[in-house]
Amino acid sequence: MAALFLVWAVGEVVVGAVHGPVVVTVAAGVLTTVPLAWRRLVPATAGLLASAGVAFKTVMGVNMEGLALLAAVFFASYSAGRHLPARRALGTVGVMVALVWSVLWRVPGTGPYDWVFALIWVGGPGLAGAVFRHQLERAARLADRAARAELQREEHAGRAVRRERDRIAREMHDTVAHAVSVMVLQAGAVRSRLPDEFASERAALDQCEETGRRSIADLRRLLGLLRDDEGSDLEPQPTLDQLEALVEESRLLGLDVTLRTEGVPAPVDPSVEVSAYRIVQEALTNVRKHASASAAEVVLRFADGQVHIRVADDGAPAPAADERPDGFGLLGIRERVELYGGRMTARATAQGFVLDASLPAAAS
């Protein structure tokens, strides 16, 4: 840009658009245009030198003819406003205006229009540059804030998923430990009833009992650290038979909930039963916290070897769980469903919000 303006200024001298001593006009052109090459590095210096070039030309008795120098001052002023902090930009542009005004005294026939024109021509670009700088800084701040908010959201989501996985691990620990304990007891019962002549069989069952006990101990060592509340080992895991009590609890909290069972209830794996109960529990909690609903319906359907769960409410749906900074219930439900290879959908409808989840009755 500096080279372009320099060629423009010298060209005006060559073609006669600017009158006066060639040395003075060319020197003024160089002083005004060359500093534009550093308008981003030292915008204040570039702006002041550009204005000084115009002032030098006028002081040397050459009229302010031609457009090259005026355009150079225009861009120098804009660069000062664009690349300097607000206070320095104001001071630089103010000095530039003062330099141009100072030479207007030497121009015969100067009127009020000339003073206003100089103010607008030199001060206007500086103001525009400052406004543009402010907008860019504001956009950068908003982008940084959005990036930090997104990072926090991901961290919250990650913690929610980890908490739910810890909870699932604790429940799996209880379920597996119970199953292994039953196996150990059955093996011990069979061993105690075998006659003495079945020594090898008794030894095998004894080994089975010992292996089972070690497995239970290993489970407690590996997963015991996940427990965050004392006495949780003594609490029985919930079953589908307790859904009515869960629904009644929501009714007491002010939500009108109905529970309906469809199909012929089939045997359900204990771990699946726990997950199905937790899904309904989390879904009703979401309804109370986020949906502003007055009523909800829980449907439990047994069909095709699957346990189908539907929780529907009549409230206006809040933002999706992954868009709320403190609501990640759907993430936890999805973790449970994916653990067993099931399916889950959550969607807003004209009547409210519907959650559908399907789990295999027998965990594989």
N, C-alpha and C positions, 0 to 999 in steps of 0.2 A: 504494500500500500504506500509506503514512503517513497519508493522508486516511482510509482505511478504519479503521485502528486508532484514529485520533483520534475518529472518530464513535462507534466501539465504546466507547471509554473514557468519553466524555461521556454516551453512552446509559446506561451502567451507573450513572452518577451520577444521571441524570434518573429512572430507574425505581426507584432506591433499592437497587440491588444492592450499592452501595458506600456506607458510612456515614462521616460526618465533615463537616467544614466544606467547603462547596462550592468556595470559592476554593482551598483546599489540594488537594482531589481533582482539580479541573480543571487547576490548575497542574502537578500531578504527571503528569496525563495528557498535557498538552502537552509537557512536558519529556521524557517517555518515548517518545512516538510520533512527534512531528514530525521528530526527527533521522533517522528511517528513510528520509526522502526523499533523504538524502545517504549512504545506507549503502554505495553503490558507490564514490563519490568519496572520502569520508573515513570508511572503515569503523571505524577505531579511535575517532575522535571520536563517531560515532553510537552505538557500543556502550557507551562510557563514559557518555555522556549518558543513554542509556536506563536503565542501571543506577543512575545518580545520581538519576533520577526516582523509581524505586522506593525508594531509600534516603531521599530527601527526604520522601516520603509517610509512611514509617515514623517518621522522626525527628520529624515534625510531629504524631505521636500517632495517625495513622490506620492501622488494621490493613491487612494485605495482602489485601484482599478483591477479588473480581472477577478475571476472566481476561484482560482486554484488556492490562494492563500486563505480566503474565507472558508473554503471547504475543509482545508487542513485544520484550521482552528476549530471548526465544527466537530471533526472526528477526535481531535485532541481533547476537547471538553467532554465528549461522551466517554472516552477512555478513562478520564480522571474520575468521573462519576461511577463508572462500571467497575473499576479495579481498586479504588481506594475506599477505606472506611468512611462512614458518613461524615464525620467531622472534618477529616482531612480533605475529602472531596468538596465539601462546602467551602473550605478555606481556599483550596486551589482554584476552583471555578470563580470564586469571588475576586481573587487577585487577577485572574485572566480578564474578567469583565472590567476591572479597574484599569488594567493596562490599555485595553481597547478604548475605554472612555477617555483616558488621559490624552490620547492622541487626537480625539475628536475635536479638542479645543483648537488644534492647528489647521483643521479643515474648514475652509471658508464655506459659509452657507449652511453650517450644521444646524438642524432643527430638532424639535422634540421627537419627530419620527425616527431620526437617526439614532438617538439615544435608546429609544425603545427597541429598535431593530437590533442594535448591538447587544442589548440585554437578552433579548430572545435568542439571537443567533449564537451567542456564546454560553449563556446560562441555561437555555432550554435543553441542549444535548446533555449537559452535565446532570441536570435533574432527571432526564430520561434514563441515563446510565445508572444513577443511584437507585431509581425505582426498580429497574431491571435486576440490579444486584440484589436488592432486598427480596424480590420475588424468587430469585434463584436460591438464596440462602434459606428462605422460608420453605421452598420445595424440598431442599436438602434436609432441613430439620424434620419435615413431615415424613420424608422417606426413611430417615434414620429412626424416627419414632415408630413407624410402621414395621420396620425390620426388627426392632427390639421387641415390639408387641408380638410379632410372629414367632420370634425365638422363644419368648416367654410362653406363648400358647403351646409351642411344641414341647417345651420343658414340662408344662403342666400336664399335657397329654401323655408324655412319657412316664411321668410319675403316677398318673392315674392308671395307666396300663400295668405298670410294675406293681402297684398296690393290689390291683385285681388279680394279677398272676400269683402274687403272694397268698392272697385269700384262697384262690383255687388250689394252690399247692397245699395249704393247710387242710382244706377239705379232702383233697385226694389222699393226704397222709392219713387222715382219720378213716377214710373208706378202705384204703388198702391195708392199713394196720388191722382193722377189724376183720377183713377177709382172711388175712394171713393168720390171725389169732384163731379164727374158727377152724382153719385147716390144721393148725397145730393141735388144737383140742381134739379134733376128729381122729387125727393120726394117733394121738396118745390113747384115745379110747379104744381104737382098734388094736393097738399094740398090747394093751393090758389084757385083752380078751383072748389073745392067741395062746395056744398051748405051748409048752416048753420045747416040743419037737420042731417048732417053727422058729428056730433060733436066728437063721439068716434073715427071715422076714421081719422079726422083731428088731434086729439090728438096723435094718433098712428104715423101718418106721422111726426108730429112735434117732437115726441120723436126720430123718425128715423133720422131726420135732426140733432138734438142735439147730438145723439150718433155718427153720421158720423163726425160732426165737432170736437168732442172730440178725435175721432180716428185719424183724420188728425193731430191734435195738438200733440197727443202722438207719432205718427210716426216722427214728426219733432223733438221732444225732444229726442227720443231714437236713431235716426239715424243721426240727424243734426251734431253731433260731428264728424262724419266720413268725413264730407266735409273738404277738405284741400285747397280749393281755393275760393276766394270771388266771389260772383256773379254767382256761378254754379247753383243756384236755377232757374236762368233765362234762362239757356241754354236748348233748347229742346233736348230730347233724339234722337239719330240717328235711321233711319229706313232703310229698304232694298232699298227703292227708292233712297237713297243717295249713294249706292255702286258705281254708275257711277262716282260721284264726287270723291270718295275715290280712284278709279282706276286712274282717271285723275291726282290726286295728286301724285301717284306713278310714273306715266309717266313723270311728270315734274321733278321728282327726278332722272330720268335716267333709270328707269326700264320699259321695254316694256311689259305692262300688257293688256290682253284681258279679257273681261267679257262676259260670255255666260249664258243665262237662258234657262232651259229645263223644259218641262212639263207645265201644266196650273197653273199659280200662284193662290194660295188659300189664304183665310184669315189667317193671322198669329197673334198669341197673341203678344201684344206690347212688353212684356218682352222678349219673344223669339226673336222677331225682333231685339231688342237691342243687345242681345247676339250674334245673327248671324252676325250682322254688326261688333261687336267687334272681333269676331273670324277671320273674313276676314282681318280686320285692323291689328291685331296682327300677322297673318300669313304673310302678305305682309311686315310688319316691319322686321320680322325674315328673309325673303328672302333678303331684302336690306342689313341687317346688317351681316348676317352669311353665306349666300349661294354663294356669288360671282357669281350671276346669271345675265344674260342679258335679260331674258324674263320670264314671268310667265303667267299662265292662271287661271282665277277664274271661276268656274262653279257653278251655283246655280240651283238646280233641285228640283222640287216639285213632290212628288210621295208618295202614300200610307199614306197620312196624316203626312208626314215628310218633313222637309227642309234639303236637302242634300247639303253640301258645300265641294267643292274640290278646293284646291290651289296647283298647281304644277309648279315647276320651272325647269330650265335647268342647274342649277349650281351644282358644286361639293358640296355635303352636308358637313357642319361643324360638329364637335362633337355634340352629343345629348344634349338637353338643360340641362339635369340633370348632364352633365359632364362639363359644362362651368361655370366658377365662376361668370359670369356676364350675362348669358343668360338663362332666365327662362320663355320665352314666351309660350312654350308648356305647362308648368305647369298651367299658367293662363287659357289657352284654355281648358285644361282638367277640371279645376274647373267649368267652365261655362257649359261644356257638361254634367258633372256628376250632376250638379244642376237640370237639367231637365230629367235625366235618359236617356240621349242620348248615342251615341257611337262615339269613336274617334280613328283613327289610324294615325301614322306618320312614314314614312319609306323612306329609300333611294332606288332609282331605277337606272337602267342603264342610264336613261335620266336626272336624277336629284333627286329632293326630292318632295314627295307628302304628303299632309295633307288631310285626309278625316274626316268629322264630320257630324253627323246627329242629328237633334233636332226635337222633336214633334212640329207640327205646333200650337197645342193648349196646353198650359202649364196646367199640372194637379196639 
